[in-house]
Amino acid sequence: MTTNSHGRKAHNVLGALKEEPIKTFLIDTVNLPGSVTYPGTRSHFERWLKRWQRLFTYTSEVMPQYDGPTLEDVLDGDAEVDPESDSPAGDATWETVQVPSEQLELFAPVVRTTLCRLWVEKDARQRDWFCYRLRDAHRQMVRYLEGWEEDTLWGGADTPKRLTDYALQDVPRISPFEASIYWLQLNHTKMLRCANPLCEAPYFFRPEKSKRQTYCSPECADPARKGAKLKWWNENRKRHK
């Protein structure tokens, strides 16, 4: 699924999916059985997989097929390599690949269990933490599939347990810094940048009682106000003569 279009996907969440399919996906996932491998519950997972596997994709680098001389031919003097060509086979490209079903068999229980906790969690900060951890768990799966050599929790039969334990860790003790960032997250609509290009401290918060404000101070707004008055006068002075 591509997320680069800004036209027909303008009303999608993060440009990726409409709200109603998101709600249906979450309901289907949170109501999955606790295990997706038991014969009695396998059919539930198979139906979920058929419906929602399309939501899980990652990018894979595709190297072009090399059609030049072999190394043996070059060493034997039977062929030459063009010294001006750094990439005889062309540039690599990227393609969107669907996450294999065997990987989703490991990941679906992690999502299901985390959503079950999210659904009944009363503390907003803890919910935000679970959401962050779940998104990061998804990232670890994707990085593993992309072939990145890094220390992840993904890989092996015990992946669901390790990743679920990671996703469901309790939120850490609050600190003044986190309290500041948490407040910012909840009040992001108050974050403004002064419209005066010469402002030396252009970032500010919208005052509580102000619905529309583009300048951080009267001093920064003065040039614009004077410019507007001058424009009005130039356009209307003939009427006042």
Secondary structure, DSSP 8 states (H G I E B T S, - for coil): ------STTTTSBTTTB-HHHHHHHHHHHHTS-S-SSSTTTHHHHHHHHHHHGGG-EEEEEE-----S--HHHHHHTS----TT-S-TT---EEEEEE--HHHHHHHHHHHHHHHHHHHH---HHHHHHHHHHHHHHHHHHHHHHHT--S--S--STTHHHHHHHHHT-------HHHHHHHHHHHTGGGEEE-S-TT-SS-EEE--TT-S----SSHHHHHHHHHHHHHHHHHHHGGGG-
